[in-house]
Amino acid sequence: LQLRRSRQVALEREQEVVATQSEVIHTLGEVVENRSQETGGHIDRVADGAALLARLAGLPDDECELLRRAAPMHDVGKIAIPDAILHKPGKLTDAEFDVMKTHAAIGAEILSNSERPIFQAAAIVAGQHHERWDGRGYPEGLSGEDIPIFGRIVSIVDVFDAITSHRCY
């Protein structure tokens, strides 16, 4: 009986840690979303869409859920982008776009120092969500299956949300 209680307490603590990690990730995603003046709910739509697309792609349920929890951090690197560029209402110049593109690598760097699966997944998502199948994306110019599946999925969902939502640019 005591062993059963100990296991239950350990399970509850593990669930609390996972819930806390998810909440931190989501909260930081909201901070970035509010700073960058994204359309309200962007991170939730990307998270939900990524989990759905992952499921449709045949990923296991635990990976779909991990992606749902990590996806809100895809734009965390925008925290380092100057306001003049981040909030510019029109088309960016080539130089401004070069600065904007750094958000992917910055996001990956911010998140890559953790050994926790959710932060590792978030680092992949942040760093790879602007890569393109044809190799013309950024920051690394990866192509095809060299792009991690989480990055490919969030890229598709992020683009879909961008073209179906109002943006200042």
DSSP file with accessible surface (Angstrom, degrees, kcal/mol):
  #  RESIDUE AA STRUCTURE BP1 BP2  ACC     N-H-->O    O-->H-N    N-H-->O    O-->H-N    TCO  KAPPA ALPHA  PHI   PSI    X-CA   Y-CA   Z-CA
    1    1 A L     >        0   0  133      0, 0.0     4,-2.1     0, 0.0     5,-0.1   0.000 360.0 360.0 360.0 -41.9    0.0    0.0    0.0
    2    2 A Q  H  >  +     0   0  155      2,-0.2     4,-2.4     1,-0.2     5,-0.2   0.894 360.0  51.4 -66.9 -38.2    2.8    2.4    0.9
    3    3 A L  H  > S+     0   0  108      2,-0.2     4,-2.4     1,-0.2    -1,-0.2   0.915 108.7  51.5 -63.8 -41.0    4.6    1.6   -2.4
    4    4 A R  H  > S+     0   0  184      1,-0.2     4,-2.2     2,-0.2    -2,-0.2   0.917 110.8  47.9 -62.4 -42.7    1.4    2.3   -4.4
    5    5 A R  H  X S+     0   0  156     -4,-2.1     4,-2.7     2,-0.2    -1,-0.2   0.909 110.2  52.1 -65.0 -41.1    1.0    5.7   -2.6
    6    6 A S  H  X S+     0   0   68     -4,-2.4     4,-2.5     1,-0.2    -2,-0.2   0.906 110.3  48.3 -62.1 -42.1    4.7    6.5   -3.3
    7    7 A R  H  X S+     0   0  170     -4,-2.4     4,-2.5     2,-0.2    -1,-0.2   0.901 111.3  50.4 -64.4 -40.5    4.2    5.7   -7.0
    8    8 A Q  H  X S+     0   0   93     -4,-2.2     4,-2.6     2,-0.2    -2,-0.2   0.925 111.0  48.4 -64.3 -42.5    1.0    7.8   -7.1
    9    9 A V  H  X S+     0   0   57     -4,-2.7     4,-2.4     2,-0.2    -2,-0.2   0.928 112.1  49.4 -63.3 -42.7    2.8   10.8   -5.5
   10   10 A A  H  X S+     0   0   57     -4,-2.5     4,-2.4     2,-0.2    -2,-0.2   0.918 111.5  49.0 -63.0 -42.4    5.7   10.4   -8.0
   11   11 A L  H  X S+     0   0   75     -4,-2.5     4,-2.6     2,-0.2    -2,-0.2   0.927 110.8  50.0 -63.5 -43.9    3.3   10.3  -10.9
   12   12 A E  H  X S+     0   0   99     -4,-2.6     4,-2.1     1,-0.2    -2,-0.2   0.903 111.1  49.5 -63.1 -38.6    1.4   13.4   -9.7
   13   13 A R  H  X S+     0   0  178     -4,-2.4     4,-2.3     2,-0.2    -1,-0.2   0.906 110.3  50.2 -67.5 -40.2    4.7   15.3   -9.3
   14   14 A E  H  X S+     0   0  126     -4,-2.4     4,-2.4     1,-0.2    -2,-0.2   0.930 110.7  49.4 -63.1 -43.1    5.8   14.3  -12.8
   15   15 A Q  H  X S+     0   0  110     -4,-2.6     4,-2.6     1,-0.2    -1,-0.2   0.884 109.8  52.2 -63.3 -36.9    2.5   15.5  -14.2
   16   16 A E  H  X S+     0   0  122     -4,-2.1     4,-2.6     2,-0.2    -1,-0.2   0.910 108.9  49.8 -66.0 -40.9    2.9   18.8  -12.3
   17   17 A V  H  X S+     0   0   78     -4,-2.3     4,-2.8     2,-0.2    -2,-0.2   0.940 112.4  47.1 -63.4 -45.5    6.3   19.3  -13.8
   18   18 A V  H  X S+     0   0   48     -4,-2.4     4,-2.5     1,-0.2    -2,-0.2   0.927 113.1  48.9 -62.5 -43.3    5.0   18.6  -17.3
   19   19 A A  H  X S+     0   0   49     -4,-2.6     4,-2.4     1,-0.2    -1,-0.2   0.906 111.7  49.5 -63.5 -39.7    2.1   21.0  -16.7
   20   20 A T  H  X S+     0   0   63     -4,-2.6     4,-2.6     2,-0.2    -2,-0.2   0.927 110.4  49.8 -65.8 -44.2    4.4   23.7  -15.4
   21   21 A Q  H  X S+     0   0   30     -4,-2.8     4,-2.6     1,-0.2    -2,-0.2   0.932 111.9  48.9 -59.2 -44.8    6.8   23.3  -18.3
   22   22 A S  H  X S+     0   0   24     -4,-2.5     4,-2.6     1,-0.2    -1,-0.2   0.900 111.2  49.5 -62.3 -41.2    3.8   23.6  -20.7
   23   23 A E  H  X S+     0   0  136     -4,-2.4     4,-2.8     2,-0.2    -1,-0.2   0.906 110.7  49.5 -66.3 -40.8    2.5   26.7  -18.9
   24   24 A V  H  X S+     0   0   67     -4,-2.6     4,-2.7     2,-0.2     5,-0.2   0.945 112.6  48.0 -62.2 -46.9    5.9   28.4  -19.0
   25   25 A I  H  X S+     0   0    0     -4,-2.6     4,-2.4    -5,-0.2    -2,-0.2   0.939 114.1  46.0 -59.0 -48.1    6.2   27.7  -22.7
   26   26 A H  H  X S+     0   0   54     -4,-2.6     4,-2.3     2,-0.2    -1,-0.2   0.924 112.5  50.6 -64.2 -41.9    2.7   28.9  -23.5
   27   27 A T  H  X S+     0   0   65     -4,-2.8     4,-2.2     2,-0.2    -2,-0.2   0.926 111.1  47.9 -63.6 -44.3    3.2   32.1  -21.3
   28   28 A L  H  X S+     0   0   75     -4,-2.7     4,-2.3     1,-0.2    -1,-0.2   0.901 110.0  53.7 -64.1 -37.8    6.5   32.9  -23.0
   29   29 A G  H  X S+     0   0    1     -4,-2.4     4,-2.7    -5,-0.2    -1,-0.2   0.905 108.3  49.7 -60.9 -40.5    4.8   32.4  -26.4
   30   30 A E  H  X S+     0   0   73     -4,-2.3     4,-2.9     2,-0.2     5,-0.2   0.883 107.4  54.5 -66.1 -37.3    2.1   34.8  -25.4
   31   31 A V  H  X S+     0   0   74     -4,-2.2     4,-2.4     2,-0.2    -2,-0.2   0.944 112.4  43.2 -60.0 -46.9    4.7   37.4  -24.3
   32   32 A V  H  X S+     0   0    7     -4,-2.3     4,-2.8     2,-0.2    -2,-0.2   0.926 113.1  52.3 -65.1 -44.0    6.3   37.2  -27.8
   33   33 A E  H  <>S+     0   0   14     -4,-2.7     5,-2.1     1,-0.2     4,-0.5   0.929 112.1  45.8 -59.1 -43.4    2.9   37.2  -29.5
   34   34 A N  H ><5S+     0   0  120     -4,-2.9     3,-0.6     1,-0.2    -1,-0.2   0.896 113.6  49.3 -68.1 -38.5    1.9   40.3  -27.7
   35   35 A R  H 3<5S+     0   0   67     -4,-2.4    -2,-0.2     1,-0.2    -1,-0.2   0.905 114.6  43.8 -66.9 -40.2    5.2   42.1  -28.3
   36   36 A S  T 3<5S-     0   0    8     -4,-2.8    -1,-0.2    -5,-0.2    -2,-0.2   0.454 107.1-127.5 -87.5   2.1    5.2   41.3  -32.0
   37   37 A Q  T < 5 +     0   0  118     -3,-0.6   131,-0.3    -4,-0.5    -3,-0.2   0.856  44.5 173.4  56.1  38.4    1.5   42.3  -32.2
   38   38 A E      < -     0   0   19     -5,-2.1    -1,-0.1    -6,-0.2     3,-0.1  -0.298  47.0 -76.6 -66.0 162.9    0.6   39.0  -33.9
   39   39 A T    >   -     0   0   38      1,-0.1     3,-1.9   127,-0.1    -1,-0.2  -0.365  64.5 -91.0 -59.1 135.6   -3.1   38.3  -34.5
   40   40 A G  T 3  S+     0   0   60      1,-0.3    -1,-0.1     2,-0.1    -6,-0.0  -0.235 112.1  19.1 -51.8 132.2   -4.7   37.2  -31.2
   41   41 A G  T 3> S+     0   0   21     -3,-0.1     4,-2.8   -11,-0.0    -1,-0.3   0.486  80.5 132.5  87.3   3.5   -4.6   33.5  -30.7
   42   42 A H  H <> S+     0   0    1     -3,-1.9     4,-2.7     1,-0.2     5,-0.2   0.928  73.5  47.4 -54.3 -48.1   -1.8   32.8  -33.2
   43   43 A I  H  > S+     0   0    5      1,-0.2     4,-2.5     2,-0.2    -1,-0.2   0.879 112.8  49.1 -66.9 -34.2    0.2   30.6  -30.9
   44   44 A D  H  > S+     0   0   65      2,-0.2     4,-2.8     1,-0.2     5,-0.3   0.913 111.9  48.4 -68.7 -41.4   -2.9   28.6  -30.0
   45   45 A R  H  X S+     0   0   86     -4,-2.8     4,-2.7     2,-0.2     5,-0.2   0.913 113.6  47.3 -64.3 -41.2   -3.8   28.1  -33.6
   46   46 A V  H  X S+     0   0    0     -4,-2.7     4,-2.7    -5,-0.3     5,-0.2   0.933 113.5  48.2 -66.2 -43.0   -0.3   27.1  -34.5
   47   47 A A  H  X S+     0   0    4     -4,-2.5     4,-2.2    -5,-0.2    -2,-0.2   0.953 116.4  42.1 -62.1 -49.2   -0.1   24.7  -31.5
   48   48 A D  H  X S+     0   0   86     -4,-2.8     4,-2.3     1,-0.2    -2,-0.2   0.917 116.5  48.3 -65.9 -42.8   -3.5   23.1  -32.2
   49   49 A G  H  X S+     0   0   22     -4,-2.7     4,-2.9    -5,-0.3     5,-0.2   0.889 110.2  51.9 -65.0 -38.6   -2.9   22.9  -36.0
   50   50 A A  H  X S+     0   0    0     -4,-2.7     4,-2.6    -5,-0.2    -1,-0.2   0.921 110.3  48.1 -64.6 -42.6    0.6   21.4  -35.5
   51   51 A A  H  X S+     0   0    0     -4,-2.2     4,-2.3    -5,-0.2    -2,-0.2   0.919 113.6  47.9 -64.3 -41.4   -0.8   18.7  -33.3
   52   52 A L  H  X S+     0   0  101     -4,-2.3     4,-2.6     2,-0.2    -2,-0.2   0.940 113.4  46.2 -64.5 -46.8   -3.6   17.9  -35.7
   53   53 A L  H  X S+     0   0   51     -4,-2.9     4,-1.9     1,-0.2    -2,-0.2   0.893 111.2  53.2 -64.2 -38.2   -1.2   17.8  -38.7
   54   54 A A  H  <>S+     0   0    0     -4,-2.6     5,-2.5    -5,-0.2     4,-0.3   0.919 109.6  48.4 -61.1 -42.8    1.2   15.6  -36.7
   55   55 A R  H ><5S+     0   0  103     -4,-2.3     3,-1.6     1,-0.2    -2,-0.2   0.931 111.0  49.9 -63.0 -44.7   -1.6   13.2  -36.0
   56   56 A L  H 3<5S+     0   0  132     -4,-2.6    -1,-0.2     1,-0.3    -2,-0.2   0.811 106.5  56.8 -64.4 -28.5   -2.6   13.2  -39.7
   57   57 A A  T 3<5S-     0   0   62     -4,-1.9    -1,-0.3    -5,-0.2    -2,-0.2   0.503 122.3-108.6 -80.0  -5.1    1.1   12.5  -40.6
   58   58 A G  T < 5 +     0   0   62     -3,-1.6    -3,-0.2    -4,-0.3    -2,-0.1   0.600  62.4 156.1  91.3  12.8    1.0    9.4  -38.4
   59   59 A L      < -     0   0   26     -5,-2.5    -1,-0.3     1,-0.1     5,-0.1  -0.427  52.0 -95.4 -69.3 149.5    3.1   10.6  -35.5
   60   60 A P    >>  -     0   0   64      0, 0.0     4,-2.2     0, 0.0     3,-0.5  -0.231  34.7-109.3 -62.2 153.6    2.5    8.8  -32.2
   61   61 A D  H 3> S+     0   0  111      1,-0.2     4,-2.4     2,-0.2     5,-0.2   0.859 117.7  55.1 -53.7 -40.0    0.1   10.5  -29.7
   62   62 A D  H 3> S+     0   0  116      1,-0.2     4,-2.2     2,-0.2    -1,-0.2   0.893 109.6  46.7 -66.5 -34.4    2.9   11.4  -27.3
   63   63 A E  H <> S+     0   0   74     -3,-0.5     4,-2.6     2,-0.2    -1,-0.2   0.881 110.0  53.6 -73.4 -35.2    4.8   13.2  -30.1
   64   64 A C  H  X S+     0   0    0     -4,-2.2     4,-2.3     2,-0.2    -2,-0.2   0.927 112.1  44.9 -61.9 -43.4    1.7   15.0  -31.2
   65   65 A E  H  X S+     0   0   81     -4,-2.4     4,-2.2     2,-0.2    -2,-0.2   0.893 111.1  52.8 -68.9 -39.7    1.1   16.3  -27.7
   66   66 A L  H  X S+     0   0   30     -4,-2.2     4,-2.0     1,-0.2    -2,-0.2   0.934 110.6  48.0 -60.6 -42.8    4.8   17.2  -27.3
   67   67 A L  H  X S+     0   0    0     -4,-2.6     4,-2.8     1,-0.2    -2,-0.2   0.917 108.2  54.6 -65.6 -39.5    4.6   19.3  -30.5
   68   68 A R  H  < S+     0   0   72     -4,-2.3    -1,-0.2     1,-0.2    -2,-0.2   0.910 112.9  43.4 -59.0 -39.6    1.4   20.9  -29.3
   69   69 A R  H  < S+     0   0   50     -4,-2.2    -1,-0.2     1,-0.2    -2,-0.2   0.814 119.2  42.3 -77.9 -27.6    3.2   22.0  -26.1
   70   70 A A  H >< S+     0   0    0     -4,-2.0     3,-2.1    -5,-0.2    -2,-0.2   0.806  94.7  77.9 -88.6 -30.5    6.4   23.1  -27.9
   71   71 A A  G >< S+     0   0    0     -4,-2.8     3,-2.3     1,-0.3     4,-0.2   0.779  77.9  71.0 -56.5 -33.0    4.9   24.9  -30.9
   72   72 A P  G 3  S+     0   0    5      0, 0.0     3,-0.4     0, 0.0    -1,-0.3   0.730  93.8  59.7 -59.2 -14.5    3.9   28.1  -29.1
   73   73 A M  G X   +     0   0    2     -3,-2.1     3,-2.0     1,-0.2     4,-0.3   0.363  69.2 109.2 -93.4   9.6    7.7   28.9  -28.9
   74   74 A H  T <  S+     0   0    1     -3,-2.3     3,-0.3     1,-0.3    -1,-0.2   0.824  87.5  34.5 -59.3 -29.8    8.2   29.0  -32.6
   75   75 A D  T >  S+     0   0    8     -3,-0.4     3,-2.4    -4,-0.2    -1,-0.3   0.172  77.4 119.7-109.8  20.2    8.7   32.8  -32.7
   76   76 A V  G X   +     0   0   12     -3,-2.0     3,-1.9     1,-0.3     4,-0.2   0.831  67.5  67.6 -57.5 -29.4   10.5   33.2  -29.3
   77   77 A G  G >  S+     0   0    0     26,-0.3     3,-2.0    -4,-0.3    -1,-0.3   0.711  79.0  79.6 -65.5 -16.0   13.5   34.7  -31.1
   78   78 A K  G X  S+     0   0   17     -3,-2.4     3,-1.7     1,-0.3    -1,-0.3   0.697  72.4  80.7 -64.8 -14.4   11.4   37.7  -32.1
   79   79 A I  G <  S+     0   0   76     -3,-1.9    -1,-0.3     1,-0.3    -2,-0.2   0.774  93.2  48.8 -60.9 -23.4   12.1   39.0  -28.6
   80   80 A A  G <  S+     0   0   57     -3,-2.0    -1,-0.3    -4,-0.2    -2,-0.2   0.420  87.5 103.9 -97.9   1.7   15.5   40.1  -29.9
   81   81 A I  S <  S-     0   0    1     -3,-1.7    19,-0.1    -4,-0.2     5,-0.0  -0.697  80.4-108.7 -87.9 131.5   14.2   41.9  -33.0
   82   82 A P    >>  -     0   0   66      0, 0.0     4,-2.8     0, 0.0     3,-1.1  -0.247  22.5-122.5 -58.3 143.8   14.1   45.7  -32.8
   83   83 A D  H 3> S+     0   0   86      1,-0.3     4,-2.9     2,-0.2     5,-0.2   0.842 108.9  63.6 -54.9 -39.1   10.6   47.3  -32.5
   84   84 A A  H 34 S+     0   0   82      1,-0.2    -1,-0.3     2,-0.2     4,-0.1   0.840 114.3  33.0 -59.2 -31.8   11.1   49.4  -35.7
   85   85 A I  H X4 S+     0   0   19     -3,-1.1     3,-1.0     2,-0.1    -2,-0.2   0.888 118.4  51.7 -87.4 -46.5   11.4   46.2  -37.7
   86   86 A L  H 3< S+     0   0   10     -4,-2.8    -2,-0.2     1,-0.3    -3,-0.2   0.862 119.1  35.9 -61.4 -36.3    9.0   44.0  -35.7
   87   87 A H  T 3< S+     0   0   54     -4,-2.9    -1,-0.3    -5,-0.2    -2,-0.1   0.321  80.9 132.1-102.4   7.0    6.2   46.6  -35.9
   88   88 A K    <   -     0   0   57     -3,-1.0     4,-0.1    -5,-0.2    -3,-0.1  -0.417  46.8-152.8 -63.3 125.9    6.8   47.9  -39.4
   89   89 A P        +     0   0   97      0, 0.0    -1,-0.2     0, 0.0     2,-0.1   0.743  69.9  47.2 -76.7 -20.1    3.4   48.0  -41.1
   90   90 A G  S    S-     0   0   34      1,-0.2     2,-0.1    79,-0.0    -2,-0.0  -0.276 105.5 -47.6-108.8-165.4    4.8   47.6  -44.7
   91   91 A K        -     0   0  185     -2,-0.1    -1,-0.2     1,-0.1     2,-0.2  -0.382  58.5-121.8 -66.5 138.1    7.2   45.5  -46.6
   92   92 A L        -     0   0   34     -2,-0.1    -1,-0.1     1,-0.1     2,-0.0  -0.532  22.6-117.4 -77.8 146.7   10.6   45.1  -45.0
   93   93 A T     >  -     0   0   69     -2,-0.2     4,-2.9     1,-0.1     5,-0.2  -0.315  35.4-101.0 -69.5 168.9   13.8   46.2  -46.8
   94   94 A D  H  > S+     0   0  135      1,-0.2     4,-2.2     2,-0.2     5,-0.1   0.914 125.9  49.2 -59.5 -40.9   16.3   43.5  -47.6
   95   95 A A  H  > S+     0   0   66      2,-0.2     4,-1.7     1,-0.2    -1,-0.2   0.907 112.0  47.7 -66.1 -41.9   18.4   44.6  -44.7
   96   96 A E  H  > S+     0   0   44      1,-0.2     4,-2.8     2,-0.2    -2,-0.2   0.908 110.7  51.6 -64.9 -40.7   15.4   44.6  -42.3
   97   97 A F  H  X S+     0   0   87     -4,-2.9     4,-2.6     2,-0.2    -2,-0.2   0.888 105.4  55.9 -64.6 -36.8   14.4   41.2  -43.6
   98   98 A D  H  X S+     0   0   91     -4,-2.2     4,-0.6    -5,-0.2    -1,-0.2   0.909 110.2  45.9 -60.2 -39.8   17.9   39.9  -42.9
   99   99 A V  H >< S+     0   0   54     -4,-1.7     3,-1.3     1,-0.2     4,-0.3   0.940 111.5  51.6 -66.6 -45.9   17.5   41.1  -39.3
  100  100 A M  H >< S+     0   0   25     -4,-2.8     3,-1.9     1,-0.3     4,-0.3   0.888 102.5  60.5 -59.0 -38.9   14.0   39.5  -39.0
  101  101 A K  H >X S+     0   0   61     -4,-2.6     3,-1.2     1,-0.3     4,-0.6   0.756  88.5  72.9 -63.1 -21.7   15.3   36.2  -40.3
  102  102 A T  H <X S+     0   0   61     -3,-1.3     4,-2.6    -4,-0.6    -1,-0.3   0.690  75.5  82.5 -67.4 -15.3   17.7   36.0  -37.3
  103  103 A H  H <> S+     0   0    2     -3,-1.9     4,-2.5    -4,-0.3   -26,-0.3   0.841  86.1  56.0 -61.5 -29.8   14.7   35.3  -35.0
  104  104 A A  H <> S+     0   0    0     -3,-1.2     4,-2.3    -4,-0.3    -1,-0.2   0.962 112.0  39.7 -67.1 -50.4   14.8   31.6  -36.0
  105  105 A A  H  X S+     0   0   48     -4,-0.6     4,-2.4     2,-0.2    -2,-0.2   0.895 116.0  52.2 -66.5 -38.4   18.4   31.0  -35.0
  106  106 A I  H  X S+     0   0   51     -4,-2.6     4,-2.7     2,-0.2    -2,-0.2   0.937 109.8  49.2 -63.2 -45.1   18.1   33.2  -31.9
  107  107 A G  H  X S+     0   0    0     -4,-2.5     4,-1.9    -5,-0.2    -2,-0.2   0.923 110.9  49.4 -59.9 -45.0   15.0   31.2  -30.8
  108  108 A A  H  X S+     0   0   23     -4,-2.3     4,-1.7    18,-0.2    -1,-0.2   0.919 111.9  49.4 -60.9 -42.0   16.8   27.9  -31.2
  109  109 A E  H  < S+     0   0  120     -4,-2.4     4,-0.4     1,-0.2    -2,-0.2   0.918 108.7  52.3 -64.4 -43.1   19.8   29.2  -29.3
  110  110 A I  H  < S+     0   0   85     -4,-2.7     3,-0.4     1,-0.2    -1,-0.2   0.901 119.9  34.3 -58.1 -41.4   17.6   30.5  -26.4
  111  111 A L  H >< S+     0   0    7     -4,-1.9     3,-1.1    -5,-0.2    12,-0.3   0.628  98.6  80.2 -92.8 -13.8   15.9   27.1  -26.1
  112  112 A S  T 3< S+     0   0   57     -4,-1.7    -1,-0.2     1,-0.2    -2,-0.1   0.564  74.3  74.8 -79.0  -6.4   18.7   24.7  -26.9
  113  113 A N  T 3  S+     0   0  131     -4,-0.4     2,-0.3    -3,-0.4    -1,-0.2   0.525  79.9  87.5 -84.9  -2.9   20.5   24.7  -23.6
  114  114 A S    <   -     0   0   36     -3,-1.1    -3,-0.0     2,-0.1     0, 0.0  -0.693  61.2-155.3 -96.4 148.6   17.9   22.5  -21.8
  115  115 A E        +     0   0  159     -2,-0.3    -1,-0.1     4,-0.1    -3,-0.0   0.443  61.9 114.4 -95.0  -2.4   17.9   18.7  -21.8
  116  116 A R  S  > S-     0   0  136      1,-0.1     4,-2.6     4,-0.0     3,-0.4  -0.489  71.9-129.9 -72.2 135.4   14.1   18.6  -21.2
  117  117 A P  H  > S+     0   0   79      0, 0.0     4,-2.7     0, 0.0     5,-0.2   0.869 105.8  53.7 -55.0 -39.4   12.2   17.1  -24.1
  118  118 A I  H  > S+     0   0    1      1,-0.2     4,-2.3     2,-0.2     5,-0.1   0.912 112.2  43.8 -66.6 -37.3    9.7   20.0  -24.4
  119  119 A F  H  > S+     0   0   40     -3,-0.4     4,-2.4     2,-0.2    -1,-0.2   0.872 112.3  52.7 -75.7 -33.6   12.5   22.6  -24.7
  120  120 A Q  H  X S+     0   0   95     -4,-2.6     4,-1.9     2,-0.2    -2,-0.2   0.930 112.4  45.7 -63.6 -43.6   14.5   20.4  -27.1
  121  121 A A  H  X S+     0   0    6     -4,-2.7     4,-2.6    -5,-0.2    -2,-0.2   0.913 112.2  51.3 -64.2 -41.7   11.3   20.1  -29.3
  122  122 A A  H  X S+     0   0    0     -4,-2.3     4,-3.1    -5,-0.2     5,-0.2   0.875 107.0  54.0 -64.6 -35.9   10.7   23.9  -28.9
  123  123 A A  H  X S+     0   0   12     -4,-2.4     4,-2.4   -12,-0.3    -1,-0.2   0.912 109.9  47.4 -64.5 -40.3   14.3   24.6  -30.0
  124  124 A I  H  X S+     0   0   63     -4,-1.9     4,-2.3     2,-0.2    -2,-0.2   0.950 114.0  47.0 -63.1 -48.4   13.8   22.5  -33.2
  125  125 A V  H  X S+     0   0    0     -4,-2.6     4,-1.4     1,-0.2    -2,-0.2   0.934 114.6  46.3 -60.4 -47.8   10.5   24.3  -33.9
  126  126 A A  H  < S+     0   0    0     -4,-3.1   -18,-0.2     1,-0.2    -1,-0.2   0.918 119.1  40.8 -62.6 -42.5   12.0   27.8  -33.3
  127  127 A G  H  < S+     0   0    1     -4,-2.4    13,-0.3    -5,-0.2    -1,-0.2   0.739 123.8  33.9 -79.3 -24.4   15.0   27.1  -35.4
  128  128 A Q  H >< S+     0   0   21     -4,-2.3     3,-1.8    -5,-0.2    -1,-0.2   0.454  82.0  98.5-114.9  -1.2   13.5   25.2  -38.2
  129  129 A H  T 3< S+     0   0    1     -4,-1.4    -1,-0.1     1,-0.3    -2,-0.1   0.573  89.2  47.7 -74.1  -2.0   10.0   26.6  -38.8
  130  130 A H  T 3  S+     0   0   44      8,-0.4     8,-1.6    -3,-0.2    -1,-0.3   0.277  85.1 111.4-115.4   9.5   11.3   28.8  -41.7
  131  131 A E    <   -     0   0    3     -3,-1.8     2,-0.4     6,-0.3    12,-0.1  -0.460  58.4-143.7 -73.6 156.2   13.2   26.1  -43.5
  132  132 A R    >   -     0   0  104     10,-0.8     3,-2.5    -2,-0.1     5,-0.4  -0.959  19.6-123.9-128.4 146.4   11.7   25.1  -46.8
  133  133 A W  T 3  S+     0   0  155     -2,-0.4    11,-1.6     1,-0.3    13,-0.1   0.842 114.1  53.8 -52.8 -36.0   11.5   21.7  -48.6
  134  134 A D  T 3  S-     0   0   78      9,-0.2    -1,-0.3     1,-0.1     9,-0.1   0.430 117.4-112.1 -83.6   1.0   13.3   23.2  -51.6
  135  135 A G  S <  S+     0   0   22     -3,-2.5    -2,-0.1     7,-0.4     8,-0.1   0.487  88.8 112.3  86.0   3.8   16.2   24.4  -49.5
  136  136 A R        +     0   0  176      2,-0.0    -3,-0.1    -5,-0.0     7,-0.1   0.257  55.3  94.0 -95.9  15.7   15.4   28.1  -49.9
  137  137 A G        -     0   0   13      5,-0.5    -6,-0.3    -5,-0.4    -8,-0.0  -0.080  66.7 -68.7 -91.5-166.0   14.5   28.7  -46.3
  138  138 A Y  S    S+     0   0   36     -8,-1.6    -8,-0.4     2,-0.2    -2,-0.0  -0.940  82.5  13.1-144.8 160.4   16.4   29.9  -43.3
  139  139 A P  S    S+     0   0   52      0, 0.0    -1,-0.1     0, 0.0   -11,-0.1  -0.995 133.0  10.5 -90.0 -15.5   18.4   29.9  -41.1
  140  140 A E  S    S-     0   0  124    -13,-0.3    -2,-0.2     2,-0.0   -12,-0.1   0.543  88.9-123.1-105.4  -7.9   20.4   26.9  -42.4
  141  141 A G        +     0   0   34      1,-0.2    -3,-0.1    -5,-0.0   -10,-0.0   0.831  48.1 172.3  68.4  31.2   18.9   26.4  -45.9
  142  142 A L        -     0   0   39      4,-0.1   -10,-0.8    -6,-0.0    -5,-0.5  -0.312  12.2-159.9 -68.2 157.6   18.0   22.8  -45.0
  143  143 A S    >   -     0   0   50     -9,-0.1     3,-2.0    -8,-0.1     4,-0.3  -0.947  39.4 -19.9-138.9 160.0   15.9   20.9  -47.5
  144  144 A G  G >  S-     0   0   12    -11,-1.6     3,-1.8    -2,-0.3   -10,-0.1  -0.042 124.6  -7.7  49.9-137.7   13.6   17.9  -47.7
  145  145 A E  G 3  S+     0   0  155      1,-0.3    -1,-0.3   -12,-0.1     4,-0.1   0.495 118.6  81.7 -74.0  -2.1   13.8   15.3  -44.9
  146  146 A D  G <  S+     0   0  123     -3,-2.0    -1,-0.3   -13,-0.1    -2,-0.2   0.697  77.9  82.6 -70.9 -18.2   16.9   17.1  -43.5
  147  147 A I  S <  S-     0   0    3     -3,-1.8     5,-0.1    -4,-0.3   -19,-0.0  -0.771  97.9-112.0 -84.2 123.7   14.4   19.4  -41.9
  148  148 A P    >>  -     0   0   46      0, 0.0     4,-2.2     0, 0.0     3,-0.6  -0.248  23.6-117.3 -55.7 144.7   13.1   17.8  -38.7
  149  149 A I  H 3> S+     0   0   59      1,-0.3     4,-2.7     2,-0.2     5,-0.2   0.855 114.6  56.3 -55.3 -38.6    9.5   16.7  -38.9
  150  150 A F  H 3> S+     0   0   17      1,-0.2     4,-2.3     2,-0.2    -1,-0.3   0.907 108.8  47.4 -61.5 -40.2    8.5   19.1  -36.1
  151  151 A G  H <> S+     0   0    0     -3,-0.6     4,-2.2     2,-0.2    -2,-0.2   0.911 112.0  49.8 -65.9 -41.8   10.0   22.0  -38.1
  152  152 A R  H  X S+     0   0   63     -4,-2.2     4,-1.9     2,-0.2    -2,-0.2   0.922 112.3  47.5 -62.4 -44.2    8.2   21.0  -41.3
  153  153 A I  H  X S+     0   0    5     -4,-2.7     4,-2.3     1,-0.2     5,-0.2   0.948 113.3  45.8 -64.9 -48.6    4.9   20.7  -39.5
  154  154 A V  H  X S+     0   0    0     -4,-2.3     4,-3.1     1,-0.2     5,-0.3   0.885 109.0  58.0 -66.0 -32.9    5.1   24.0  -37.7
  155  155 A S  H  X S+     0   0   22     -4,-2.2     4,-2.3    -5,-0.2     5,-0.2   0.945 108.8  44.8 -58.7 -47.7    6.3   25.7  -41.0
  156  156 A I  H  X S+     0   0  101     -4,-1.9     4,-2.5     1,-0.2    -2,-0.2   0.941 116.8  44.6 -62.5 -47.4    3.1   24.6  -42.8
  157  157 A V  H  X S+     0   0   15     -4,-2.3     4,-2.7     2,-0.2    -2,-0.2   0.905 112.4  51.7 -67.7 -39.5    0.8   25.6  -40.0
  158  158 A D  H  X S+     0   0   12     -4,-3.1     4,-2.4    -5,-0.2    -1,-0.2   0.925 112.0  46.2 -64.0 -44.0    2.5   28.9  -39.4
  159  159 A V  H  X S+     0   0   80     -4,-2.3     4,-2.3    -5,-0.3     5,-0.2   0.934 111.9  51.5 -64.3 -44.2    2.2   29.8  -43.1
  160  160 A F  H  X S+     0   0  128     -4,-2.5     4,-1.2    -5,-0.2    -2,-0.2   0.937 111.6  47.1 -59.0 -44.4   -1.4   28.7  -43.2
  161  161 A D  H  X S+     0   0    7     -4,-2.7     4,-0.7     1,-0.2     3,-0.3   0.895 110.1  54.1 -65.2 -37.3   -2.2   30.9  -40.2
  162  162 A A  H  < S+     0   0   32     -4,-2.4     3,-0.5     1,-0.2    -1,-0.2   0.891 111.4  43.6 -64.3 -38.6   -0.3   33.8  -41.7
  163  163 A I  H  < S+     0   0  131     -4,-2.3    -1,-0.2     1,-0.2    -2,-0.2   0.654 117.1  45.9 -85.2 -10.7   -2.3   33.7  -44.9
  164  164 A T  H  < S+     0   0   83     -4,-1.2     2,-0.3    -3,-0.3    -1,-0.2   0.357 107.8  64.2-109.6   5.1   -5.7   33.2  -43.2
  165  165 A S  S  < S-     0   0   25     -4,-0.7     2,-0.3    -3,-0.5  -126,-0.0  -0.933  87.9-104.1-127.0 152.7   -5.2   35.9  -40.5
  166  166 A H        -     0   0  161     -2,-0.3     2,-0.3  -128,-0.0  -127,-0.1  -0.554  40.7-177.2 -74.7 132.6   -4.9   39.7  -40.6
  167  167 A R        -     0   0   28     -2,-0.3  -129,-0.1  -129,-0.1  -130,-0.1  -0.947  37.1-120.9-127.3 153.8   -1.3   40.9  -40.0
  168  168 A C              0   0   49     -2,-0.3    -1,-0.1  -131,-0.3  -130,-0.1   0.781 360.0 360.0 -65.4 -23.9    0.0   44.4  -39.8
  169  169 A Y              0   0  144    -79,-0.0    -1,-0.3    -3,-0.0   -77,-0.1   0.321 360.0 360.0-101.0 360.0    2.3   43.7  -42.8
